[in-house]
Amino acid sequence: MLNRTALEALTRRPLPFLRSAWPWRSVAYLLASAVPGAAFALAAIAATLIESPQGFAVGAAVVIGAVLPVAWFEPRRLRLVDDVPVPATPDRRRRELGLAVMTLLAMWWIDLIMVLFTVVGPVLLILTPAVQPNVATSVGVAAGVIGVLLLPVAAYTATAWGGARGAMARAVLAPQGSELNEVLRSRARLVDAFEMERRRIERDLHDGAQQRLVSLSMTLGLAKLDLPEDSPTGRLIGLAHDEAKQALAELRELIRGVHSQVLTDRGLGAAAQDVAGRSPVPVDVDVQLPGRLPTAVEVTAYYVISETLANLAKHARATRGAVTGRLERGTLVVEVRDDGVGGADPARGTGLSGLADRLAVVGGRLSVSSPAGGPTLVRVEIPCA
């Protein structure tokens, strides 16, 4: 199992954890607090050696001057206990300064005290016979045994504090909400890039392959007119002409599936009518909107309608369906109904889980009512802000 933080490493079994580098990395992370501690020590020495109030002013200046270096240092030493990259936020610099002030005023000495008690203490016990030769042999051996037994405890304690300290630093540098917002923004950028790529493919197919097939079909049609229909060559040309027309029809259907030109030109209502018109199951469409909606909203709603009607035709065994769309208090509400056998469940696939993921990118919601025996209602709400 790959652990990316010291706290995750604590969940491993004892032997794999103790053999890993995480206890050493955690101790190194805590010992790194000697860097801000040194700045504070210099400030204290300056305040002590120089008479007041100049000494206090010099000490304060040393601490203030150490804020920027410590602000640079803290996120970088965080990598010792947390391998997950810290996302960039608009106020990242301000947060780094806040963490630096917190470290200088309080956290550095807590880290060093934890190292003193958890690591230095057991090591001193182990070295008792060497550093105190006058102590009784039995006492020295007992102290050494106790020190050895405390080393695994020290490893767990140092890693736990190092992990908690790292989690606190991460919370200051990038609160959970900012990470979530960055993930959502990243997903939205991916969807936008995907939509742009779909439009490029649709344009290339429309302007390239489709036009070549149209030209080929026309050329074969003209050649067919110049040949007797009952001649072998005429029959082959006729078959080739029919195949070209079939390929052209399939390509047009493919282009329509890649990106709806009707949606781009005329909006969601007309695009819903177009999808319903191509459905093998009769579908009534009632989409009444005051005007064009944001592109992301229209594209997502069109995707939902297309996928839901495809599921209706494949799985519902329905005789009729219906699509309605309204704008209610700034939210687009789309409902797709059918009189099929029901039993639609997002957990079993059928494309519904993909619809929910797609809607989540634009802050939309999906609800499904599909009892066994039907009918089925898929309701989608997409905010238009």
N, C-alpha and C positions, 0 to 999 in steps of 0.2 A: 504494500500500500504506500503510495506517495503522499507524504505529509508536506504541506506548504507553510505551516505555522508551528510554533513551539507548542501551542495549546492543542493542536491536532496530534502532535507527536505524543502527548501524554496519554492518548487513548490506545497506544500500542501496548503489546504485552511487555512485561518487565524486561526480559533479556534483550529483545530487539531494541527497546527504547534505550537501555543502558549502553548498548553497543553502538548506538547511532551518534551522530555529531551534535544532536540537539542540546544535550546538557552542556557541552563545551561552548556551543554557539550562544547559549543563554548566559553563561558566565561571562563570556567575552562582551556580550551586549551590556550586562550590568557593570562590568569593569570599565567600559567606555564612558561611564558617567564621571570618571576621573577627569575627563576633558573639561566639562563645565565646572566641575569641582575645583580644578586648578584656577580657573578664572575667579571663582569666588574666594579661593584662598589668597590670591594676589590682592584682591580688593580688601580682604581682612587685614593682611599684612600692611598694606598702604595706610589703612585707617588707623592701625596701631602705631606705626613708626612716625607718622606725620601728626603734628599737633592739630587738634580740632580748632576751627571747623574745616580747615583745609584737608585734613586726613579723611574726613567723612566725604567731602566732595570728590577727592581723588578716588576713593573706594567706589563711590557710586558711578563715577565715570568709567572705571574699569568694568563694572558689571554691565553698564549700558553698552559699552563698546564690545562686550562679549556676546551680545544678543544676536547680531548678524552672523558671526561664525557658528554659533550654536544652532541657529535656525537652519544653516546649510548642513550642519553635521547630523542633526537628529533624524531627518528622513533617510539618510544614507546608512546610518547604523541600524535602522529599523530592519534592514534586509537580513540581519543576523537571526532574527526571530520570526520574520514574516517575509516569505518569498513572493507574496502576491503584490503585483505592482500597485502603487497608490495612484488612483485616477487623478488627472489634472482637473482642478476646479477654478472658477474665476477668482475666488478669494484665497487661493492656495498660499500666496505669499503672506497674507495676513495671518493665516492659520499657523504657518511655520513660525512666525514671530511669537504668536501666543504660546505655542508649545515650547519655544526656547525660553521664554520668561518663566513658565511653569517649571521647567527643568532646572533653571538657575536658582530659583527661589526655594524649591522643595525637593524635587524628585532625585537629584543627583546623590544627596546624602542618604536617602532611603535606599537607593540601589546599592550603595557601597556598604551600608549596614547589613543588608540582606546577604551580600557576599561574605562579609565578615563572619556572620553567625552560621551560615549554611555551608561554606566551603573552608574558610580559614580555620574555624573551630575544629572540625574533624581532622584537618591536616596537622594542626598543633597537637591534638591528642595522639595521633600516630607517631609524631616526632618527639613525644615526651621523653623517651629514654635518651635521645640524642641531645636535646636542648637542656635537659635537667639530669645530669649524670648522678647527682646525689640522691635522687629519689629511689625509693625501695624498688627492687626488681619486680615484685608482684604488682605494685602500683603502676609501674611503667608498662608492664605487659597488659594489665587490665585497661589502661588508658588507650594503648594502641589497638586492642581488640574493639573497644567501644568506638574509636575513631573509624576503623574499617567498616564496622556495621553502620555507622552514620553516613558513610559516603553515598550509598544508594538513596538514602533519605535526602541528602543534600542535593543530589542530582534532580530528584523530583521537585524539591522545594525551589531550587534556583530556576528550573525550567518553568515551573508554574508562575513564579513572580515575573520572570522575563517575558513569558507569553502574555500575562495580564498587562504588564507594562507596555508591551508592544501593541496590544489591542487598544489600550487607552490612547497611545500616540496615534494610531490609525483613526480612532474615533475623532480626535481633534483635527487631524489633517484632512480627513474625508469622511464626514458623517454618512451613515447608511443611506440617508435620503439622497445625498449628492451622488453616491455610487449608483443608486437605482435610477436617478434621473439621467445619468450618463449612459447607462445601459439602454434606457428607453430612447434617448437621442440617437444612440448608435443603431438601434433597431430601425428607427425611423429613417435614418440615412441609408441603411441597407435597402429598405423598401423603396425609397425614392430612386436609388441607383438601379434596382431591379426593374422598376417601372420605365426608367429611361432606356434601359437595355431592351426591354420588350418593344418599346416604340421604335427603336432603331432596327430591330429584327423585322418588325412589321413593315417598316418603310423599305428596307432592302428587298424583302420578298415582293412587296407590291410593285416597286419600281424596277426590280431586276427580273427575278424568276417569272413572275406573273406576266410581265410584258413579253418575255421571250416565248412563253407558252402561247400567248395570244397570237403572236406573229407566226409561230409554228402551226397553230390550228388554222389560221387563215391561209397559209401557204398550202397546207394539205387539202383544204377545202377547194382552193382554186385548181390544184392538181387533179382532184377528184372530178371536177367538172369537165376537164379535158380528156378524160379516159372513159371508155365504155364500162358501165357498171358490172357487166358480166365477164369482163376480162380478169385474168389472175392479178395483173398489176392494179387494176381498178379496185378489186376486192381488198387487196392489201392496203392500198391507200385509204380506202374507206375505214378499214379496221384501225389504221394508224390515226385517222382523223377522229374517230370515236374515242380512242384511248387518250388522245391529246385533250379532247373536251372533258373527259372524265378527270384527268390529272389537273386540268385548270379548275374544275369545280372543287376538287379536294384541296387544292392549294388555297383557293378563296376561303374555304371553310377553315383551313389552318390559320390563315391570316386573321380571320375574324376571331379565332380563339386566342391568338397571341395578343391582339389588342383590338378593341372595338372602335372602328372609325366612327360608328354611329354615336358612341358615347362621347367621343371627342367633339364631334360636330353638333350634335343635337341634345346631349344631356342624358341623364339617367332614365327618365321616363321612356324616351324613344329606344334607348338601349335595352331596357327591360322588355319592351314590346318585341324587339328584334330577337332576343333570346327565347322568349315565349313562343314566337312564331316558328322557331326551328325545333321546338320540343315535340317528341312523338306523342306526348300526352297533352290534351287541350288545357291551356292555362289562360285564365282571365287576369288581365293586368289593370290595376287601378293605382297609378302613381301620379299624385298631384302635388307639385312643388311650386313655390312662388318664383323660382328662377334657378340659375345655375348654382351649384354648391362648390365648395373647395375641391380641387382636383383629387386630393387624397381620399376625401369622403366619397366622391362619386366612384372612383376606381375600386375602393374597398367594397362599397355596396354592390357594384356590378359583379365583382368577384363572388360575393356571397350569393347573389341571385343565380348566377351561372352555375355555381357548384351545387346549390340546393336543388335547382331544377334538374341537374344531371343525376343527383342522388334519387330524386323523385322518379325519374324515368327508369333507373337501374334497379332500385330496391323496393320502392313503395307499393308496387302493383296497384297504382291508383288509376282511376278513370278520369279524374279532373283535378286541376290545381288552381291556385289563385295567388297573385302577388299584389300587395298593397304597399304604398309608400307615402308617408306624411312627414312634414316638418313640425315638430311639437316643441315649443319653447327652446328653440336653438338646437334641437336634437333630431336627427333623421331616424325615423322609426320605419323599418321594413319588416313586413311579415309575409312568410310564404307558407301556404296551407295546402294540404292534399287530403283526399278521402281514402288513402291507402290503408295498409294493414298495420301501420304504426311500428313500435318497437325500435325506433331510432335511438341510438345511445352513443354519445361522443366517446365513451371509453372503449367502444368496440371498433373504432375507426370510422368508416363511411364518410370520411372527409370532414366531419363536424369538428374534430379536434384541431384540424388545420385552419378551419374558419375562425375558431376561437383565438388561435395564435395570431392570425392576420388582423383580427379586430383589436387585439390587445395593443398593437402598435399604434393605432390611432385613438386609443382610449375607449374603444367600443365594448359592448357587452353582447353576449349570445345567450339566449335561453331557449330551451327545447321542451316541448310538451308532446310526447308521443307514446301514449299508452298502448298496450297490446290490443290489436284490433282497430286502432286508429281512432280519430284522425290525428294527423301530425301538424303541429304548428311550430315553425322556427321564427323567432322574433329577434331582431337585431336593432340595437340602439347605438348610434354613432354621433358623438358631439361634433358640432360644426364650427366651433370656435377655432 
